[in-house]
Amino acid sequence: MKKIIATLICLFVFFIISASVQLAKHKGYVINGTFNGLDSGIIRMLSINGNVVMDSSLIVKGKFSMHGKIGLPQQFRFNVSPGNWNFLAFVEDTLISLSIDTTGANQYGDEKNHWSLIWEIHEEGSTLSDVFAKFKNETHQKYYKSVITSLREKLSAIGVNAKTTDNVNREIDSLKTLGLTEQKDWIENYINHKPSSIAGVFLFSQYYQSSPGMSLSYLDEILKKFSAPATSSTYFEELEGIAVNLKNAQRNSIAPDFTLLKRDKSEFKFSSTKGNYTLLDFWASWCIPCRKAIPHWKIIYSKYRPKGLIIVSISNDRNWDDWTKALDKEKMPWIQVIDEFASSNETAKVSDLFGIKAFPYYILIDKDGKIILSTNDESMMQSKIQEILK
């Protein structure tokens, strides 16, 4: 028995020394990972949009190891094949251990295009991961997720025609707002105390993605609080780019030019509308409020087209067929184009150009190319058009 214990201690010490040697040798990251539910395969560390393979390793008997150097800490996407398993984890130049449990992973797609998202990740060694875990715990995200999931199940059981549907939807919206408020307060407090922390700018970047309608002034206010090394991170650079794009949608800004494809694959240049009042209508076939608004826009277009109004609908559909089917059904008599996506993991080119995250969204532009109004409020936009072209 003593020999067994001594052997186990030796193996443990060897593992720690070996990992430390790797870390010292590479002066970067060493990731040692174990899977529950996967025995073999290839694991790849990808850029967050999935376009670039940063590192890879074989999985042998449920274990893998990676080493390299990244500089500043980041969150990466990991993909495992076969099976197309995916999860997110933080990487920084230190010794990191990952325990990944495939139980309870979400399944998406069909037989031809199937992928899984793993949620149960236990990570040790990453400061960024530690802060993120504390943030999720102290903002009660498990609680909000659980209650909202229960309410959505209740909605499904009620049926779409029941009178109580609106009440449940309001309760869901209220919980989402409360949850986001908790997150906002926590993140602001963290940034105020640790403006140089990359964890702070990462968390704010995540909060921005889940907070449609964030004002440019608030974004600028937060960005001014950060200091190095947070200001050297990819998250800060991305937020700076978003701020620039939001300025494109501000009143009196000159709307940037863009080129997109029409249904017949011919090119449409936005600059071709100069000399007219132009409404950019950002929508998608899957967006219910967008499609409910179409009959109202038909009335506006019929009334104000003779007075110089042009409407350009920009679809956020990723699938061309979904877009054309909606066009056939809705029969909108104005210019129709579809936005571009650099990859399946990236957002749309022109929507990003104006900092748009939620649909529908409307931008009204004058004859000289200056923005008059930018809003997601259909009534406000229609009132502005009526005021200008009366």
Secondary structure, DSSP 8 states (H G I E B T S, - for coil): -HHHHHHHHHHHHHHHHHHHHHHHHHTSEEEEEEEES--SEEEEEE-TTS-SEEEEEEEBTTEEEEEE--SS-EEEEEEEETTTEEEEEEE-SSEEEEEEE-TT-EEEE-SSSEEEE--EEEEES-HHHHHHHHHHHHTTHHHHHHHHHHHHHHHHHH-TT-TTHHHHHHHHHHHHHHHHHHHHHHHHHHHHH-TT-HHHHHHHHHHHHT-TT--HHHHHHHHTT--TTGGGSHHHHHHHHHHHHHHHTSTT-B----EEEETTS-EEEGGGGTTSEEEEEEE-TT-HHHHHHHHHHHHHHHHHGGGTEEEEEEE--SSHHHHHHHHHHH---SEEEE--BSSTTS-BHHHHHTT--SSSEEEEE-TTSBEEEEES-HHHHHHHHHHH--
